[in-house]
Amino acid sequence: MLRLLVADKNVNARKQIASILIEAGYDVTVTDSAVKAMNDVLHNNARVLLLGMELEGLNSAELLPLLKQCNRHLAIILVADETPLPLMRKVRKEGIFYHALRPKVSEDNEEIRQAVKCAIHSLSRTRGNHNILVH
């Protein structure tokens, strides 16, 4: 089964996103470590990454090129609020799959689930990998 990785410095954000995805039936790993995130991506332990704005003092724009070097097919969903426009331009240029706002109420959880579903579907189409389970 495809594993998802939630990487964020904020413990509450990690728990919230992981809970949403576990309830949807996904295999989820969480971390607050940039090194662990890169290791999981490098070894194909995670094909979809839900990334917060910062890990260990590195902002997402600094991490994205490194993560993409580890796995150019990685689908990255940036989960962040109040992102400055110049930073958003930079992360989009680096190749994020989607930018989701942090869920505030339970109705917002659907955006996260749909973004992950679309990312998995996109991976299965682009790589011809039909054994990826789409929920």
C-alpha positions in Angstrom: 0.0 0.0 0.0 1.1 3.5 -0.7 2.5 5.4 2.3 1.8 9.1 2.9 4.2 11.2 4.9 3.1 14.2 6.9 6.1 16.5 7.7 5.5 19.6 9.8 7.2 21.2 12.8 3.8 21.8 14.5 2.8 18.7 16.4 -0.9 19.6 16.4 -0.9 20.1 12.7 0.8 16.7 12.2 -1.7 15.0 14.4 -4.6 16.7 12.7 -3.6 15.9 9.1 -2.5 12.3 10.0 -5.9 11.7 11.7 -7.8 12.9 8.6 -5.8 10.5 6.4 -5.9 7.5 8.7 -9.7 7.9 9.0 -9.7 7.8 5.1 -7.8 4.5 5.2 -4.3 5.6 4.3 -1.0 4.3 5.7 0.5 7.5 7.3 3.9 8.3 8.8 4.6 11.6 10.6 7.8 13.5 11.2 9.1 16.9 12.3 12.5 16.1 10.9 13.8 17.3 7.5 16.4 14.5 7.5 13.7 11.8 8.1 11.5 13.3 5.4 14.3 13.3 2.9 15.3 9.7 3.9 11.7 8.4 3.5 11.4 10.2 0.1 14.8 8.9 -1.1 14.0 5.3 -0.3 10.5 5.5 -1.8 8.9 5.0 1.6 6.6 8.0 0.8 5.3 8.9 -2.6 2.9 11.6 -1.4 4.2 14.2 1.1 2.0 16.7 3.0 4.5 19.4 3.9 4.1 22.2 6.4 5.7 25.6 6.0 8.8 24.7 8.0 10.9 21.8 9.3 14.0 22.3 11.5 14.5 25.9 10.6 14.2 25.3 6.8 11.2 26.7 5.0 9.3 24.7 2.5 10.8 26.6 -0.4 14.3 25.6 0.7 13.2 21.9 1.2 11.4 21.4 -2.0 14.4 21.3 -4.4 16.1 18.8 -2.0 13.0 16.6 -1.8 12.6 16.7 -5.6 16.2 15.6 -6.0 15.5 12.6 -3.8 12.4 11.7 -5.9 11.4 13.7 -8.9 8.0 11.9 -9.0 7.1 12.9 -5.4 3.7 14.5 -5.1 4.0 17.3 -2.6 0.9 18.9 -1.0 1.8 22.1 0.8 -0.4 22.5 3.8 -0.2 26.1 5.1 -2.1 29.2 5.9 -1.1 32.9 5.3 1.7 32.1 2.9 3.3 35.3 1.5 2.8 35.6 -2.3 6.5 35.6 -3.2 7.0 32.3 -1.2 3.9 30.8 -2.9 5.4 31.7 -6.3 8.7 30.0 -5.4 7.1 26.8 -4.1 4.9 26.5 -7.1 7.9 27.0 -9.4 9.6 24.2 -7.5 6.8 21.8 -8.3 4.3 21.3 -5.6 1.3 19.3 -6.5 -1.2 21.3 -4.6 -1.5 24.0 -1.9 -4.1 23.3 0.8 -5.1 25.5 3.6 -4.9 24.0 7.1 -8.3 22.6 8.1 -10.1 24.8 10.6 -13.4 22.9 10.9 -14.3 19.4 10.0 -15.8 20.4 6.7 -12.3 21.5 5.6 -11.0 18.0 5.9 -12.4 17.0 2.6 -10.0 19.3 0.8 -7.1 17.3 2.2 -8.7 14.0 1.4 -9.4 15.1 -2.2 -5.9 16.5 -2.7 -4.3 13.2 -1.6 -6.7 11.2 -3.8 -5.8 13.3 -6.8 -2.1 13.1 -6.1 -2.3 9.3 -5.9 -4.3 9.2 -9.1 -1.8 11.4 -10.8 1.1 9.2 -9.7 -0.7 6.1 -11.0 -1.2 7.7 -14.4 2.2 9.3 -14.9 4.2 6.3 -13.9 1.9 3.7 -15.3 1.8 2.2 -11.9 -1.6 0.5 -11.6 -0.9 -1.2 -8.3 -1.3 2.0 -6.4 -4.4 1.9 -4.3 -6.8 4.8 -4.9 -9.4 5.4 -2.2 
